Amino acid sequence: MLLIFYFSSQNAEQSTQTSAWFLQFLPFSMHIVRKLAHFTIYAMLGFNTFNMYRKYGVKHYALYALVTCILYACSDEWHQSFVSGRSPQITDICIDTCGALSLILLNIGLIRWKSSQKAL
C-alpha cells in the first residue's frame, strides 16, 4: 500500500519519467505500461491481503481481501485528484480490481489443489 501511495503521489511529470524508465525494458506503449503497472501492483496487493486475512483466521478471507483492494483502489484514485497533473480514472479502478482478483483466484486454486493432493 505504501508503494502504491508513493507512485500515486508523483506528479504527472514524475509519473511519466517512471513509466519511461520501464519502456526501455518492455516493447509496449506508455499507456500499456501504465495499465500493466496498475494490474501488477494490485495483483501483489491482492496476494498479500489474501494471505494476511487467511493467516489471521478471518472468515471469508478471499472476499475481505478483494473488498480491501477495491476500497484501496478507490481511495488511491481519489488521492490522485489532489496531485498536480493527475486525475482519477474509473478504468484504473477496474484494472486494479482485475489485478487483485487474478491473484486472489490463483491463491484459491492453489489452496484447493494442495488440499486435493493431500487427499490422495
N, C-alpha and C positions, 0 to 999 in steps of 0.2 A: 504494500500500500504506500509505503514511503517513496519507493521508486516511481510509482505512478504519479504521486503528488509532485515529485521533483520534475518529471517530464511535463506535467500539466502547468507547472509554474513558469516554464520557459516562454518568453515572448515569441512572437511569430518568427523573428529573425533567428533566434537561438534554436528554435524547433526545426527550422529549415536546415540549419547547419548540421544538426544532429542527424536528420534524415539523409542529408547529402553524404555524410560520412559512411552510412550503411550502403548507399548506392554504389560505392566503389567495389563492394563485395557481391552485390545482388544485381542481376540483369533485369530489373524492373523499373517502372516509372516511380516518381516521387509519391504519387497518390497511392500506388500499390504498397510501397514500403511503409507508408504511414498506417495504412489499414492492416497490414501484416503485423506491425508493431502493436496495434490495439489488440488484435486477436491473440497474439503470443503472450503478451504480458497479462492479459486477463485469463488465459489458459493456465498460466502459472498460479495466478491468484485463486482460480477455481480448485486447482490441485491442492494448494496449501490450506485453503479454508475447509475443503472436504476432509482432509486428513486431520486437521485440528479438531473439528467438531466430532469426528469419529473417535479420535484419541480420548477426548473428554467425555465420551459416552452420551453425547447428545442424541436423543431420539430423532429420527428423520434427518440425519446429518447431511444427506445429499441435498435435500430441499433447503435447509438452512444455508448451506454453502452457496447454492445458486441465488437465493434471495439476497444474501450478503453481497455477492458480486454485482448483482443488478443495482442494488441501492448504492454501492460504491461507484459504479459506472455513472449513475445519475448525478451523484454529488461531484464526481470528477468533471463532468461536462458543465455543471453549474459553476464550479470553481474556475473553469476556463473562461467563463463570461467576464471575469474580473481581470484577466490577463491581457495585456496590450497586444492587439493584432490577432487574438484568438477568439473563437466563438463556439458555443455549444452546438453539437450536431446529434440529432436523434439517430442517425445512421451509425454513428460511433457507438452509441449505447447498444444498438442491435449487434454490431460486430463484437463488442466486448462480451455481451451475453453469450453469443455463439462460441467465443473462445473459452469462456468459463465452463459452459455446458459440455464442450468437447472433452475436456479432461475429467470433469465430474463423471460423465458417462463411461469414459475409459476406466476410471477407478472402479466404478460399479462392476463393469465387465471383468476386470482383473480379480476383484474380490470373489465374484461368482465362479470364475474359472478356477481359482485356487481352492475354493471350498468343494468344487466338483472333483478336483484332483485328489483331495484328501479322502473323499468318499470311496474312491476306487481303491 
